[in-house]
């Protein structure tokens, strides 16, 4: 199990190599990538903030939940912090298992649980303003630059 919170760019290859096993016939990889739009606005960049020790603890709990629920071989999860430009990877989840069905299901569940329980905060900076985003929606307070 490999868990990481980092301000550094995420290269999937070391994470794939970490989970890859000869008995694993499937490796599922999810990359969450910064897109250039949200809710009809042009996004300029994102800023992620976290309390690293708590975020890593919660990521580990998600990984342990996945291991207890699916017959996977291994899992790796990494999340970026700091300023991310359009096209950069913010979240990486890699799961290996003997069969593809379990790898896909475990990876999908891991991504959803991370969004639900891990204390990582995202601010969208868009043309004309910025706002903190919580889960799938925005926080009530939207900040407008002067």
ABEGO torsion letter per residue (X at the ends): XBBBBBABBBBAAAAAAAABBAABABBBBBBBBBBABBGGBBBABBBBBBBAAAAAAAAAAAAAAAAAABBBABBBBBBBBEBBBBGBBABBBBBBBABAAAAAAAAAAAAAAAAAABBBBBBBBBBGEBBBBBEABBBABBBBBX
